């Protein structure tokens, strides 16, 4: 225990680690906070059109597109760790290869997504059993948004790569420009040019390409301009692709498993009644809000972990992990206290439906506990992503799902309380299994 306190004090007093942590975390937190602002503006703009089905079309089409882009979020996670380790080794050649390979992967994924989603789109919209007007507009909106898919995926790669080279400010400027362009063009296209729903979609496409182009310009500024030695030979070798593809595959499986858990929470809540499923959605928005802050710290840990492993600097990694853990615990504790003391206000800000407010009020204790339990998952995700140890992340997630599933089934008799207990248990097990894997952290240096 004395050694543990000595590690914490050493990390807390190390000014350079604190400076680097905040230089990475603050821009990423700000960029994360810009995401809900854009969604709010989209809803506010389209919500002032005359028909409810127009807003519904944007909600449905936007949700489908967001799921598609979110599913490919492994592109950001995969590029961050490899880029950070290359910087730590001062390997400019590897740094360029990572960026180029990830951008080529974007092209392949875009073609794959188009081949899968376009034939399925009419069936998915029909399965939702919406009105004909909403279905037609949702399809139009989604198809226009697909023109921005390559740019959206490129932004994943570029944000991850820039974060990996510890230039979070460049990533922030890219995301802020994209969001600002989207807001301005949303208003102009929808109201000025009277393009309505199609205008909102076109604004998003132009915004995504604007952000991607700025990201490419910024990456070009920071990448080494020397000759690419044996580039095509490197590109055509399967061995050069295997690490990147393996990490991206494992992160994808892990992310799909996590998304499946959230879907089951919604599905089971829906079986318990409209007020219950609505209340659960509002409560989970609290976790989403908490994630904006904790993700910024986790992203910083990704870059610092990769850099420390590249330099084989065990002390630097120890300091970064300790500091991120402390700040993340402080942030999650603040969220927990706010949800406990002002949870009813948080719910009231989201809805004025009395039945939903009353239902949500009965489960605020779980919302207050959630940040304190979930925080360790965010911290450990940052550690493992920076180390490009995606297999452990995948296995820990799948193991948590397998262990928690029968417990959730047994807790069905406790209705929504059982559902929330099972969800909190899942978040705890996810962190516990990752923590067990982290015991092998010292061996990462000898194998890196």
N, C-alpha and C positions, 0 to 999 in steps of 0.2 A: 504493500500500500504506500509505503514511504517513497518507493521508486516511482510509483504512478504520480504522486503529487509533485515530485521533482520534475518529471516530464512535463506536467501541465504548467508549472511555473516557468520552466525553460522556454516553452512555446509561447506563453503569454508575454514574456519579457523580450522575445526576439523581434525587434522592430522591423527587420527586413521581411520576415514571413508575414507579419500583419499588413505591411504596406502592399505586398504582392497579392495577398488574399483580398483586400478591399479593392484594389485596382481591377481585379477580375470579377468579384462578386457584385459590386454596386452597378456596373453597366449591365450585367446579365439580369439583375433584379429589375432594373428600369425597363429593359427590353421586354421582360416577361409581363410587366404591368401594362405595357402598351397593347397587349393582345386583347384583353377584355374591353379596352376602350374602343377598338375597331369594331368588335362585335356589337357593342352598344350603339355606335354610330350607324352601323348597317341596319339594326333593328329600328332605330329612331327615324332613319330616312325612309326606308321601305314601309314602315308602320304608318306613315302619313299619306300613303297612297289610298285611294278610295275603297279598295276591296280587301277583305280579310284573307282571301285565298292568295293574294300577292305576297303578303308577309309569310303565309304558310309555305308558299313555294320556295322562298328564299331560305326559310328554316330547314325544309326537307332537303333541298338541293345542296345547301351549304353544309348540312350535317353529313351527307354522303361524301362530299368532297373532302371535308375535314377528316373523316375516318380514313379515307384513302391516303391523304398526306400524312396523317398521324402514324399510320401503319408503317410508312417508310421513314419514320423518325430515327430508325437505327442508323441511317446515313450520317446523322450528326454525331451520335454517340460513338460510332465506329471510327470516324475520322479524328475525333478529339484525342483519344488515347495514343494512336499511332503517331500523330503529328507532334504531340507533346514529348513522346519518347525520342523522336528524331531530333527535336530541338535540344533535348537534354544531352544527346550524343554528339550534337553539332554536325549532324549528317544532313547537309542541304540536298544532296541527291535523293535520299529517301523521302525527305519532306516534299519534294516536287513530285515524286512518283505517287505518293499517297494522294495528293490533290488531283493529279491527272487520272489515276485509276478510279477514284471516287466519282469524278465527273463522268467518266465513261460508264460507270455503273448506273449513274442517273439516266443516261440514254437508254440502256438496256431495260431498266425498271419502267421507264415511261412507256416503251413499246409493249412491255408485258402487261402493264396496267390497262392500256388501251385495248389490248387484245382480250382481256378478261372482262372488264367492266362494261364496255360498250354493248356487247350482245346481251348482258344481264340487266342493264339499266331499265328497260321497259317492264321486265318481270318484277324487279324489286319495287318499282313505283306502283305497279298493279297490286302487289302483295300488301302494300300499305293501305289499300282500300280508301284512297282519298277521292275527292271530287275530280271530275274530268278537267275542269279549269286549273285546279291546283296541280294536277299531274302533268299537264301540258307545259305549264310555266316552270315547274320544278325541273323537268327534262331540259327545257331550253336553257335555264340558268346553269344547270350542271354541265351541259355540253359546252357552253361558252367558257365556264371555269376551267375545263380540261385543257384549253389552250395555254393556261398558266401553269399546268402541272410540271413541265420540265423546269421552269423557273423556281417553283416552290421547292422541288427536290434539290435543285442546285443551292438554294439558300440553306437547306439543311447541311449540306456538305461544307459550304463556305463558312457558316457560323461555327461549325465544329472545328474546321481547320484553323480559323482565326483564333478561336478560343485555345486550341492546342498550342499555338505559337505565343500564347499569353497576350493577345491583342484584343481584349474584350471590347475596347472602345470602338474598334473598326466594326465588330459585329453589331454593336449597339447602333452605330450610325446607319448601317445597312437596314436593320429592322425598323428604325424610326422613320427613315425615308420611305420605306415600303408602306408603313402604316399611315404616314401623313399624306402620301399621294392617294392612297385608298380613300381616306376621309374626304379630301378635297374633290376628287373625281366623282365619288359617290353622290355628293350634293349636286355637282354640276350636271352630271349625266342624267340623274333621275329627275331633277326639277328643272334645270336649265334647258337640256335638250329633250326632255320628256321621253326618255328611253325606258323609264320605269324599271321593271325587274331586270331586263337585259342590260340596262345601264349600270346597275349595281354589279352585275357579273363582269362587265367589261372594265369597270373601274378596278376590280380586284385583280384581273388579269394584267392590266397595265402596271398596277402597283407591284405585283410579284416580279414582273420582268424588270422593272426599275430597280428593285432591291437586288435582284440577281446580277444585273449589269454592274451596279455599284460594288457589289461583293467581288466580282471578277476583277474590277479595276483595283480594288484595295489589295486583293490577293496578289495581283501582278506586281504591285508596289513592294510587297514584302517577300516575295519568293526570289530565290537566287536566280540570276539571269544567265548563269553559265550553261555550257552545252549539256544536253541530256545524253550521257554516255550509254551506248547500247540500248536505247530506249525501246526499239521494236523487239529486240531479243528479250528484254526484260518483260515486255508486255505480253509476248506470246508464250512465256513460260508459265505453266500452271502453278508451279511452286511460288511464284511471285504474287499470285492472286489468292492463294489458299488462306493465309492468315486474315486478310481483310474480309473475305467471303465467310469464313468460319465465324468471326466475331459478329458480323452483321446478321448471319443466320441465327445465332444463339440469342442475340438481343431481340430479333423479330419474334422468336418463339416465346421468349420471356414476356414481351410486350403484349402479345396476343393472349397469353394466359392471364395477365393482369386485367386486360380489357374484358376478358370473359368473366372474371370475378365481379367487376362493376356491372356488367350486363345482368348477371344472376341476382345481384342485390336489387336492381331495378325490376327484374322479372318477378322475383319473389314478393317484392313490395307491392307490385300491381295486383297480385293475387289476394292481398290483404285489404284492398280498397283504394279508391281514388285519392282520398285524403292522405292515406299512408304513403302511397308512392310519391305524391307531390311533396309531402313533408320530408321524406328521405332525400329527394332530389335537392331540396333547399338546404338540408343539413350537409349533404356532400359538397355543396358549393363552398362550405366552410373549409373543407379539406383542400379544395381547389385554390382558394384564397391563400391558405397557409403554404401551399406548394410554390406559389410565386416567389416567396421569400426564401424558402428552403432550397428550391432548385437553383437559385443564384449562388448560394454557398456550395451546393453540390457540384455545379459546373466549375466553380473555382478549384475545388478539390480535384476534379478530373485533370485539369491542366497541371496543377502542382504535383499530383501523383505521377503523371506521365513524365514530367520533367525530372523529378527526383529519381525515377527508375532509369531514365536515360543516362543520368549522371552517376548512377549507382550511389546515390547519397541517401543513406538510410535515415540519418538525423533530420534531413530536410523533410522527408515524408512523414516522420514521426511528429514534427512540429506542425506541419500542415494539417494532419489528421486531428491532432489535439485541438488546435485552434478552431477548425471547422466544427468539431464536435461541441465545443463550448458555446460558440456563437449560435449554432443550430439549436442547442438545448435552451438557450436564453430566448431565442425567437419563438420556439414552440411553446415555451412556458407562458410567454406573453399572450400568444393566441389562445392557449388553454384558459387563462384567467379571463380574457375578454369574452370568450364563448360562455364561460360559467356565469359571469356577472351580467353580461349584456346579450345573452343568447336570444332572448325574446325580441330585443331591438333588431338584431341581425335578421331574424325571421320576418319581422314586420316590415323591414326595408325591402324585402323581396316579394311579399304578398300581403293583401288586405283581406283575404278570405279567412273568416273566423275559424272555420272547421280545420283548415290546414294549420293555422297558427296554433290552435289548441293541441292538435296531434303532435306537431313538431316540438312543442314545449315539453312534452312528456319524455322526450329522448335527448334533451340537451346535455345530459350527463355524458352520453356517449360521444357527442361532438367535442366536449371539453377534454375527454380522455384521448381522443384521436390524435391530436398533434404530438402529445407526449410519447405515444406508441409509434406513430408513423415516422417520427423524426430520424430514427436510426436507419430506416430503410433508405431515406434520401442520402444520408451521410455515406453509408456503405455502398450504395449505387455509384456515388461519385468516386469512391476509392477503386472499385472494381472496373468501372469504365475507363478510368485513367490508366489502369494497369492492363487494359485490354483482356481482362479475365472474364469474358462473357459466358463461358461455359459454366462457371460457378454461379453466376447470376441466373442463368437458365435453370440449372438444377435446383437451386434454392427456391425459386419461384414455383416450379412444378411440384417439388416436395411439399411446400406449404399448401398448395391447392389440394394435393392428394390427402394430406393429413387432416386438413380442415373440412373437406367435403362431407365425410361421414358424421363429423361433429355437428356441422350445420344441419344435416338431415335429422339428427337426434334432437336438436333444439327447436324444431318446427312447432312443437307444442307450446312454446313460449311466444309464438307470434312474432311481432316486430322486435321485441326485446331479444328474442333468440337470434334473429337475423343480425342485429347490431353486435351482439356478443360474438357471433361467429365471424363477422367482418373484422372486429378488433383483434380477435384471436389470429385471423389470417395475417393481418399486418404485423402482429408480434412475431409469429412464426417465420414470416419472410425475413425479418431482421435477425432473428436468432440463427437461422440456417446460414445466412450470409456471414454473421459473426463467427460461426464455427469455421467456415471456410477461411476467414481472415486470420485464423490462428497460424496459417502457413505463410503469412506475410514475409517473414525473414527469408524464406526460400525463393521469393520472387527475385531477389537481387542476384543470387547465385545463378538463376536460370535465365536472366534477362540479357 
